[in-house]
Amino acid sequence: MSELYKIQNFISIEPAQLIEKVQDFKSEGYRLGQACCTKVAEGFELTYSFDKDHVLTNLRLVIPEEVEIMSITGVYWAAFIYENEMQDLFGVKFKHMALNYGGHFFKVSQPTPWNPKD
């Protein structure tokens, strides 16, 4: 495998910087690769990954569980899939999601199974 495909960058940002950074990536020609969530002690760690010229650049931010984060679907519409997944499986709260399934994107046996509320 070419060394070109192994390049990754991680940029830690504050939640308030998310939309500005995503808009910058869009204007520079990046494509959205994926978005994911991990439960951490501070709440949720969100990672949005973007590709340009075979270089993966990841925006990483941590938010408390009770914080509502701005959706990036106004910039990358297809992010509705990832954000609905994070909402259903972890309980991440998004503002202004372009297509919000309201917690019913997945059929799950319990609400937020990857972040159960005991």
DAGIGI-V461117 format. One record per residue. SS is DSSP state (helix for helix, strand for strand, loop for the rest). Layout:
ss=<SS SS>
This chain:
ss=<loop loop helix helix helix helix loop strand strand strand strand strand loop loop helix helix helix helix helix helix helix helix helix helix helix helix helix loop loop loop strand strand strand strand strand strand strand strand strand strand loop loop strand strand strand strand strand strand strand strand strand strand loop loop strand strand strand strand strand strand strand strand strand loop loop loop loop strand strand strand loop loop loop loop loop loop helix helix helix helix helix helix helix helix helix helix helix helix helix helix loop loop strand strand strand loop loop loop loop loop loop loop loop loop loop loop loop loop loop loop loop loop helix helix helix loop loop loop>
